[in-house]
Amino acid sequence: MNLFVHVLFVFAISASAAAAAEQCRFIEARAEREACYQRQEAARTVRQKAQETLEAQQAAQQKPYEPMSPEDAELARSMRGICRGC
């Protein structure tokens, strides 16, 4: 559910940003057009940071820390001795 909300939020922002990109091109006054582009850049930066945070949270959830047990270490040592460079 939480992931769905985040995806929906990102989609809503990207859709509004795409519409805003079209509007900035048609502003004739240079100062207003530049301000519009700066607002878009700030929104894009916020969107990228939110996406990076979401990806980091997903990566942390997908990779739990599992220490190698002594039995796993012994098996790994024995497997290394069986085949070298096959």
C-alpha positions in Angstrom: 0.0 0.0 0.0 2.8 2.4 1.0 4.7 1.6 -2.2 1.5 2.2 -4.3 1.1 5.7 -2.7 4.7 6.6 -3.5 4.4 5.4 -7.1 1.2 7.3 -7.5 2.8 10.5 -6.0 5.8 10.2 -8.3 3.5 9.7 -11.3 1.4 12.7 -10.4 4.4 14.9 -10.0 5.9 13.7 -13.3 2.7 14.3 -15.2 2.4 17.9 -13.8 6.1 18.5 -14.6 5.6 17.4 -18.2 2.7 19.8 -18.6 4.7 22.6 -17.0 7.6 22.0 -19.3 5.4 22.7 -22.3 4.2 26.0 -20.7 7.6 27.4 -20.0 8.5 27.4 -23.7 5.7 29.7 -24.6 6.4 32.4 -22.0 7.8 35.4 -24.0 9.2 37.5 -21.1 12.7 36.2 -20.6 12.8 36.7 -16.8 9.5 34.9 -16.3 10.6 32.1 -18.6 13.9 31.7 -16.7 12.0 31.7 -13.4 9.8 29.0 -14.7 12.7 26.8 -15.8 14.3 27.3 -12.3 11.1 26.2 -10.6 11.1 23.1 -12.9 14.7 22.4 -12.0 13.9 22.6 -8.3 10.9 20.3 -8.6 13.0 17.8 -10.6 15.7 17.8 -8.0 13.2 17.1 -5.2 11.6 14.4 -7.3 15.0 12.7 -7.9 15.9 12.8 -4.2 12.5 11.3 -3.4 13.1 8.5 -6.0 16.6 7.9 -4.6 15.3 7.6 -1.1 12.6 5.2 -2.2 15.1 3.1 -4.1 17.4 3.0 -1.0 14.6 1.9 1.2 13.6 -0.8 -1.2 17.2 -2.0 -1.4 17.5 -2.1 2.3 14.4 -4.1 2.6 15.4 -6.6 -0.1 18.9 -7.4 1.3 18.7 -8.4 4.9 22.0 -9.0 6.7 22.6 -12.7 7.1 25.9 -13.6 8.6 27.7 -16.7 7.2 27.4 -19.6 9.6 30.5 -21.8 10.4 28.9 -24.6 8.4 28.5 -22.4 5.3 32.2 -21.3 5.7 33.3 -24.9 5.9 31.2 -25.8 2.8 32.7 -22.9 0.9 36.2 -24.0 1.8 35.5 -27.6 0.7 33.9 -26.5 -2.6 37.0 -24.4 -3.4 39.2 -27.5 -3.1 37.1 -29.5 -5.5 37.2 -27.5 -8.7 39.7 -24.8 -9.6 39.0 -22.9 -12.8 36.4 -25.3 -14.3 
